[in-house]
Amino acid sequence: MKQSDPSIKLAVCEMCHARCQVLVHSENGRLTKMEEAPADPHRASIFPPTKGCLRSFLTIKDWLYHPDHLCFPLKRAGERGEGKWKKIGWDQAFDEISDKLIKIIDTYGPEAVAGTRGTQRTNEEFIARFFNVMGSPNYGGQSNICYSPCCVTAKAMCGWTPRHRSTVFPEWTVDDDKGCILVLGINPSNSVMRLWKMMREGKRMGVKIIVADPRRTETAEIADQYLQLRPGSDTALLMAMINVVIEEELYDKEFVEKYCYGFDELVERAKEYTPENVEETTWLKAEEIRRAARTYATTKPGFALNGMGQEQLQNCIEAIHAKTILIAITGNIDITGGNMIGGPPEIIDCAEMSATDIITPEQKAKQLGADRFKLLAWPGWDAMEPHTKRVWGKACGQPGCDVVAHLPTMLRTMITGKPYPVKACLTIASNPMVTQPNTKLVYKALKSLDLYVVQDYWLTPSAEIADYVLPTASWIERPFLYSQGGGIDAPIRAGEQALPAAIEGEFDRKNDFEIFREISVRLGFEEHWPWKTLEESYDYRLTPMGMTFKEFIAKGGNYNPEVAEKKHETMGFGTPTGKLELSSTIFADLGYDPLPRYEESHANFISTPELAKEYPLMLLTGGRFQWMFHSEHRQVHPIRKHHPHPLVQVHPETARKLGIDDGDWVWIQSKNGRVKMKCTYFDGMDPRVVHAEHGWWFPELPGEEPWLHGVWESNINVLLDDDPEVCNKYSGGWPLKTGLCKIYKAIVY
């Protein structure tokens, strides 16, 4: 990089979660081109330089300069949802929003102000700081079904979060003839490209790959063993593998004896899950399960990798618990090539920036859903924090992700006013009308508010029913500093502000930090926001490393420390017992089963046979697909032309029985509603299963009601249930992989 050339800036792309460093070329404040940052070790030459990433390199100009990209703050000029807007200045927006918040807080208390957040591509620490300083415990989002369940479950067991989606294969060399990876419900070929590259490289080196997934994905195609299990049965499969490892004495006896707590209790629980006992539950043969267990236990080192396929199950915490037990008893925890425990980052981390010490116990106790779903709420955080601090000196995690109100409960409170009123909501980088199940209820809840404010790049379906919409600066228009929330390998990455966030007369956007700070100052909390700019806050965070943000950028903006293995031999584990807890005392103290137990989901052939007669197909959703990222990018023409329509995968055998041809439009219907998608034949799953894409809305359709950009047309969340009764009992996660539906041909004229 030419550090002296002011027209070339080192930035971090956030068109998805990969956070690759890029070089941004500009002229007179306008983007001219973007290219790979050649010194980025994180990127590892995933894409050929001549092609680049599909989402960013080929589409960034279309995305950034799209005519619908929000440029100025907007205030509702008609009835909510009428599609009439007035452009206003930032001071007016901040003043009016703050005045309304003050009135709500004075009347009902700070807990009456709620927030929703989306993917972790905003300044998460400042979302948490904003609400904690204000005194509201009621911010929530997708954490219950995305990333946090894995982090928090492992933290309860290990006292710090082992890596579970990081890069692992470079730790082997071409001379190795051993090593194994167990892939559970994740398809890196369409979700984590750097991991997909490394999996293929590992395969070439001779690493054994086991994939468990209801769909035969591209990842499953390269596996040495593919387990096509019944959707939602992961816990039963993993407990059966644990059964085999124990019964055949394949576990690491020395590690278990010295460093594990609760092994005897685990032995008794695992006896219930012989491979023969779970055949009907999992749709797998007993010998398939035994073979997988033996391969993982005896091929060292072993790495277990999971994703949304597990975290979006009704039985999600139990499945992740079982996975972590399997890792532990085989001795694959905190070793090179296994699930390494990284420890804290060497900067002031997200937890320290989140002002967790400011919100009072009285306000914590008002967190919606925390009395029932404790693990990802304040009770879980407070139970674990003393033990992680005892060993590591810091709390593990991100309060903006790991300490959240239960969004389904919060939405119901907006409607009912029970147990107390929730009158305002700030939606930050999220689109709950598209991304949250039970869309009809989401709509009713948001429409019931006295004040609804959205921070986003676009007028999404959610923004269309807001009172104010604030245009946020994108990753290319703001500086960037990131440290993994759980300290997994403790990487630190940074990028400069590559382009101006405001050009007079063209656009005027502000970054999330500026928005939170300006509103907080008006609410009377300036003392808790001592930094005037986002970059000043980064200077503060980097003080333990003895450098400023600019100095860190000058050194390449990357820090990936070496991580020592087997730290537990000298440090122990940050848990109440000081050991890795197979039987979790944290879970027990919170009132939950300390060991995994498989339970059938709320709707399937076994638990609801009568419902299954009317809705005979198991509905999967949430599988990643290239070009799109969650609910984003559907207005970007180069992306949309490659994937123009929402697709539902249907087995050819099933489709033909229903008179459905490949490419036909079909209705997908559950007891909650129906939506329309295009059928695509896919023989890589059981004929009793269909998979529907998520995140679909149509920016080209009118924004005013009743259209709301087509939010009711193909949004699979219209069909899904988020009733607290069907959510995971530990975390409150709502099930996205185990519904029931029927499909039939749609007549299109």
N, C-alpha and C positions, 0 to 999 in steps of 0.2 A: 504494500500500500504506500502511496506517495503521501506521507504525512504533511508535506509542505503544500500540497495542492488543495486549496480550500473548496474546490468543486467536487472533490471525492471524499465521501464520508463513510466511516465504518458503522454500519447499523446492524440491528438484529431483526430479522424478518419474523413477523407474527401472523402470517397468513394461515398458520396452523400451529401446533404445539411444538414443532421441532426446534424452533428458535435458532435457525442457522444464521451465522454472520454473513453479511453481504456488503459489497461496495456499491454505494449509490453515487452516480454521476449526475450533476445538475448544472444548469446554466440559468442565471438570473432567477434563481429560486424555483426552477421547473425541472422535473425529472427528465433526464435524457436517456439514461440506460442503467441497468443494474447487472451486476455480475457476482460470481462467487468470491468470497474472501479467501484467497489461497492458503492463508495461514490458520484457518479455522480447523482445529483438531476434531471438533465435535461433528463437523459435517462429513469428514472422511471421504470426500469425493464421491458422494452418493450418486450424483447426476453428472453425466458428461458435460463439460463446460459449454459445448456448443448448443446444448438443449436446455439445461437448467431445469428447475422445478416447474411442474405444470401449473401449480397454483400461483406462483409469484413471478418468476422471470418472464413468463409468456403473457401474463395478464395484468401486471402491476399498473401500467398506465391506464388500462381500461377501468380498473378498480378505483385508482386514486382520482382520476379525472372524470368519473362517471357523472352525468348530469344530475342524478338523484342523490349523490353524496352530500350529506348535510353540511351547510356552510355557515349558518348563523343560528342563534337561539330562536326557537319558535314558541309562541304562546297561542293556545287555543282561542279562536275567534268566534266559534259557533258552539253548538251543543257538542258534548263529548262524543267523538266518533263521527262527527259530521264532515270531517275533512277540510275544515276551514282554519287557516293558520295566519298568524301575523308575525312578521319578523321583528325582533326586539334586540336591544343591546344587552351585553352581559351584565352590566350593573343593574339594569331593570330586572333581569331574570333573577339574579342573586337576591336582590332586595325583596322582590315579591315572594319568592319561594321561602326565604328566611322568615318573613313576616307571617306567612301562613303556618310554617312549622312552629314558630314561637307560640302562636295561638293554640295550636293543637297540644303542644307540650304543656302549656300552662293549664289547659282544661283537663286533659286526660293523662298526662305524664309522658315521659320520653318513650316508654314502651309502646305507645300508640303510633310511633313512627317505625315502619318496617322497611326492609330492603331486599331486593333480589339481585343475585349476581350470577354470571354465566361461567364460561370457560376461563381458566386461569391465565388470561392474557391482558389483564389490567393490573394496576398496582394493588394487589390483594391486601397488603399490610395497611394501606390507607383506607380501604373499605372498612376493615375491622376497627382501625383507629377512630374513624369518623363516628361509628355507632357506639363504640365503647366510651369515648369522651362524652358523647351526647347522653349516654346512660340507657340506650336501648339494646337489649339482647336479641332483637328480632330481625336479624339479617340471615338470609338463607339462599339456597339455590340448588345446584346440581351436585353438591358435595356428597349427599347421601347415596348417590349412584355412580359417582365418578371419582376414582383415585383415593379419596379420603377413607372409604371403608378398608382398603388394603393397608394404608398407612397406619390407621388408628388401631386396627386389630393386631397388626404386628407389633406396634408400639406397646400395647397392653401386655403382650407375651414376652417381648424381648427388651423392652425399655428404651428402644430406639428403632426406627424403621429400617429394616434391611432393604436393599434395592430389590425391585421386582419388575422394573421395565427398563433397566439401564443396559448399557452395552456390556457384553460378557465375552464374546468370542475372541477379541484380541488377546485375551489372557492365555489362549492356547496358541501353539505354534504348529506349523505344518508337520513337524516331527512327532507330534502327539498322536497317539492312536486311541485316545480315550476322551471321555467327556460326554455329558448328556444334558439335554435341555428338555424340560417338560413344559409344554405350551398349553395353557388353559384358557380357552375362550377369547383369544386375541388373534387377529390376522394382520401381522405387521406389513404384509404386502400392500395393504390399503390404508394403513393407519400410521405406522412408524417406519418411514422409509430407511432410516439409518440402521434400525434393528433388522429390517428385512435383508439389507445388504450383508450384514454381519451373520445372519442366520445362514444365508447361502454360502458365505465364505466358510463358516463353521462346518457346514455339510461337506464342502470340498475337502476340509481337513480331516474328516472322519468323525466329527461329533455326532452322536446319536440324538435324533429328534423324535419326541413323542408328542403328538397333538391330540387333545381331547376337545371336540367341538361338534355340535349338532350338524354344522355345515362343512362339507368338504371344500375348504377354501384353498387358495393358492399355497398357503402355509402348510395345510394338511397334505397337499400333493407332494411336498418334498420330504415328508416325515418317513422315518423308518417304521413307525407304528402309528396308525390313525385309529382313534377311538371315537366312533360316531355315537355319542351318548344321547339319551333322551333329554330334551331341554329341561333345565332345572334340577337335574339329578347329580350335579357335581359333588355335593357333599357325600352322597352315598358312594360314589366312585372312589373318592379320596379316602374315605374311612375304610373301604374295602382294601385299598392299596396299603394303608397303614396296618390293617389286619394281617396281610401277607408278610409285610416287613417284620412284624413282631413274631408271628407264628413260625416263620422260617429263620428267625434270628439273624436277619440281615441288617439290623440297626447297629449304630455305633455305640457299643456297650460302654466304652470309657467316657464318651461325651455325655451320654444319658445319665450315667451314674454320678458324674462329677458336677454337671452343669444344668441338669433339667429337674424341674419340679413337677410332680403329679404323674409320673410314669405308671405307677401301679393302677391309678384310677383310669388312665388311658387304656391300659391292657384290658380292663374289665369292659369298658365301653366298646372297644374295637371288636370284642368277641361277638357283638351283635351284627357285625357287618362282614360276614364271610362273602367271598366272591359269589358263591352260589345263592346266598340270600338276596343279593342286590341285582341279580340278572334281570328279573322282571322290571325292577325299578329303573335301571339304567339302559335297558335294551342292549346290553353287552354280554358276551359269553364270559363265564368265569375264567376261562383260560386266557382270554384277552387281558383281563384285569391283572391276573398273576404275572403274565409276561411283562406288562408295563411296570408293575411294581418291582420286579426283579431287575429289569434293565436300569431303572432310575437308581435303585439302591446300590447296585454293584458297579455301575459305570461312573467312576469318579474323575473329576468333580461333577456335581450335578447342580443345575440351575433351574428353578421353577419360576415360570413367567406367567402372569395372568393379566387380564384386562377387563373391559366392560362386560364381556361375556359372563364373568363371575359377579362383578360388582352390581349388575343390574338384575340379579336373581332375588326372589323373595327370601331365599335361604342363603343370602350372600355372605353374611358375617360367618356363619357356620362353615361355609365352603372355604373361605379365606383362612379361617382358623385351622381347618383340617390340612390345607395346603402348607401352612407354616409349621404345623406339627410334623408333616412328612419331611420337610426340609431339615428340621431340627434333629429328628431321631436318626436320620441317615448321616448326620455329621456334616451337612452341606451349608451350615450357617457360618458366616464370617470367615470364610476361607476363599482363597484365590480361585476364581472360576465358579464359585458358589454364590449364594445370596449374601453378599458382603454388607456389613454394617459400617456406614461411612462416618457417622458422627457429625457434630455441628460444623457449619461453615465458619470460616475464619473472618467473618465480618459481623456487624450488628445485624442480626437476622430478622426475619419477618415477625416472629413472635415478640421480639423485643420492641419492634416498631409499632406493635398493634395496641399498645396501651391497655393490656389486660389487667394491670394493677389499678386502673382508674375506675372501672365499672364496679359498683358495690355488690356485695353478696345479696342484698335485697333486690337489686335489679336483675342479677343473674337468675334468681329464683323465679322471675317472671317470664323466663324464656319459653316461648310457646313450643309445646311438644317435649320439653326436656324432662318432665315428670314421668314420661312413658318411654321415650327413645333417648336414652341417656348417653350412649357411647360417643356420639358425635355432637354432644351438647356440653354445657358447662359442667354437669356432674362427672362426665368422663374425663374432661380436661383436668379438673381439679383433683381427681383421684390419681391420675398418672403423673402430673407435673412434679410433685415433690421427689418422686423416685428417679425421674430422668435428670432432674437438677442435681440430685445427690451424686450420680455417677458422672454425668457429662458437664455439669455446671450450667446447663441451659435447658429450657423446655424444648421439646421436640414437636415440630409441626407449625402450621399456620392457623392462627385463630380465625382468619377469614374463610378458611376451608374446613378446619377440623372442629370448630365450635360454632355450630349453626342452629338456628331455629328450624323446626320441622315445617317445610314449606306447605305441604298439604294441610297441616293443622293451622298454619298462619292464614292460608286462604279462607278456610272455613270460619276463622275468627273475624276476618274482614266482613263476612256476610252476616254472622250471627251476633257479633259484639260480645261473645262469651269466650273466655272468662272475663274479658275486658275489651273495650273498643280498640280497634286498629283503624286509624283514620287517614294515614298517609303512607305512601310507599315510593321509594326511590329504586328504579330499575337500572342497574349498572351493567353494561355490556351483556345483556341477556334479553331474551325474547320469550317470556313465559307463555304467551299465547300459542307458541309453536313448540316449545321445548318441555312443557310441563303436561303430564297426563291429565285427563278429565278436562278437556279444553272448555267445555260449557261452564264448568264450575270456575275455572280461571277467569273467564270472561265476566261472569257474574260478580266475582270478588273484586276485580280491578275496577269495574264500573261502579261499585258501591263506595269507593273511597271519596273523601273530601278533597284530597290532593294526590295526584299521580304524576311523577316526574321520571323521564327516561333519558339516560345518557347513552348515545349510540352514534353510529356512522350513518344510519339510514332510518327512514320512516318505516319501521317494521309494523306488523299487525298490532303488536303491543304499544308501540309509540303512537299509533293512530288513535288510540283511545286515551291518550295522556292529556294533561293540562299544559305541561311544558316539555319540550324536547331540546336537549342540550347537545350540540355537536362536539364530540370528543376528538382530540388529536390522535391520529393513528400512529403506529409504531415508527413510521417513517418521518413523523413530525414531532417526535419527542425523544429525549434521551432514555436510555434503557439500562437497568441493572437488575440482575436476577440471581438469586441463590435458591436452590431447591428447598422447598418448605420444610421437608423432613430431614434435610441435611444428607440425602442419599448421595454418597460420594462427595458431598459438599462442593459441587462445581459453582463457579461464579462467572457470569457472562455479562458483557456490557456492549452498548452501542451508542453512537452519538445521535443527536438530532440532525437528520440528514437534510430536511427541507423545512421551510418556515411553516408554522401552524396558522399564520394569519398573513394575508396580503390584502391591503386596503381595497375595498370594493369587490374583491373576488370571494374571499372566505375568511372566517374568524373562528378558529377552533381552540379549545383549551384542553390540556391534559387532565386526567382524573385527579391528580394531586391538587392542581389549581382549583378545580371545582369543589372538592371536599374542603380545602382550606378556606376558600372565600365564603362558603356557607357557614362553616364552623366559626369563623371570626365574627360573622353577623349574629350568630347564636350566643356569642359571649365566651368562646373557648379559645381565644387567640394564644393564650399562654401554653396551650398544649400543641401548638403548631409553630415551633420556633424557627422553622426553616421557611424562607420566603419563596424559594423555588424548588422544583423537583431535583435539580442538580445539587443544590445545597444539601438536601436530605441524603443524596448519594455520597457526598463528601463525608457527611457524618457517619454513614454506615460503613465506610471504608477506613475509618480511623484506626481500627485494630491492625490493619495491614500497613499503616503508616504512609498512605498516599491519598491524593485527591482523585476524584472521578476522572478528570482530564489526564492525570498521570497514569491511571489504570488503563484508559483508552490508548494512550501512547505506547503502553507495553503490550498492546494487542487485545486488551479487553477480555482475556481468558485466564482463568485460574483453575486448574484441575489437579488438586493435591494428590500425592501418593497416599494410599490408604493401607495401613498395617493390618494384617489379618490376625485372627484369634485374640482380639483385644480382651475378650471375656476372661482369659486366663489370668490377667492381672487386675482387670477392672470389675469383673462380674457383670451382671445385667442390671439395668435400671428399673427393676421391678420390686414389689414389696418383699419378695423372698431373696432377691439378689441373684436368682437363677432364671433361666429361660423357662417360662411357665407354660407347660403343655396344658395343664389344668389351671385356668386363669383365676387368680385371686381377685383381680380387678373386676372381671365379669361377675364373680360370685358376690363381691361387695356391692355391685350395682344392681343385684337382684336377678342375674341371668344364670343360665346353665354354664358352668365353667369349662365344659367340654362340648365338642360339636355333636349335634344330633340332627339327623336328616328328618325333615317334615315335608309332606307334600305341599305344593303350592295351592293357592286359593282356588284355582280353576284349571283342571286337567281331566284326563280320562278316568283317573282313579279317584280324585277327591270330589269331583262333581260329575258323575256319570250321566245324570239327567240333563244337565246343561250341555254336555258333550254330544248328546243326541241331536240337539238343534244346531250346535256350533262344533262340528266334528274335527276341526283342524287346529293344531297348536300354532300360535302366532308368535313368531320371533320378530324383534325389531332392534334397531340400534347398530347393526353391522356397518362398519365404515366402508365408504366407496370413494374411489379417487375422483379428483376434481373438486367436489364439494367438501366443506368442513362443517360438520354439524348442520346448523340451519343457515349457514352463510353462503355467499357468492352466487346466489341464483339470479341476480340482476346483471352479472358480468357476462357479456355476450360470448367471448371466446371460451369461457367455462361452460356456459349453458348450452352452447351448440353441440358440445361433446356429450352432454348428459341432459337432454331437454325435458325428460319426463320422469315422474316418480315410478319406480319399478317395484313389483312384488314377484319374488321368486316362487315358482310353483313347480312341483315335480310333474314331468310330462304325463305320467300315468294318471295322476290326480286330475290334471287339467283336461285331458281327453275325456275322462269319465263325465266331466261337467260341461262338455261341449265348448271348451275354451281353447282357442288357438294361440300359438306364440305371437305376442304383439297385440292381442286383444285388450281393450279396456275392460276392467272388472271392478265390481263392488267387493270391498272387504267389509264384513259386518260383524260386530260383536254385540253383546247385550247393551252396550253404551252408545252405539251409533254406527255410522258407516261412512267410508271414504272411497274414492275412486283412484285406481292406479293401473298402469299397464302391466300385463302379465309377461314375464320372461321365463321361458322353460329353464329348469335347473334340476339335474338329476343327482346333484351332490348332497341331497338330504333325504330323509325318510319321507315317503309319500304322505304321511300324516302331518307334516310340518310345512308351513309357508314362512317366508321371510319378507317383510315389508320395509322399505327404506323409511328413514325418519327425517325430520327437519324440513318438510316441504311446505313452502308457501310460494306465491306467484307475484313478485313485485310488479309485473306488468299489468296486473289487474287493478281496478280502482281501489284506492285506500279507504274511502268512506264506507260506512256501513250501508248495506249488510255484507259487502264484499270483504273488506279488511284484507285486501291483497290475496284473496282466495284461501284464507286460513281454514275454512271449513271443507275445502275440496279434497285435499289429499294428505292432510295432516294426520298421521297415524295416531297421535295422542288423543284425538277425538274418541278413539275406540278403547283407550286404556284406563285402568282404574288406579286411583291413588288413595282410596279410603284408608285411613289409619289402621283399620282392622286387617288389611291385607299387606301392610308394610312390614319390613323386617323388624322383629321385636327389639333388637339391640340398637340398630342404627336409624330406623325409620325409612330405609330405602324402599322405593316403590318398584314393583315388579314389571319389567319390560320384556322378559323372555318367556313368560309362561302363561299367556292368555289363551283364550279359545275364540275361534272365529269361523265364519263360513265365507266362501267366495262364490260369485256367480257373474255371468257375463253381463256387461253393461251395454245397453243399446245406444250407439252413437250415430246420430244422423248427419 
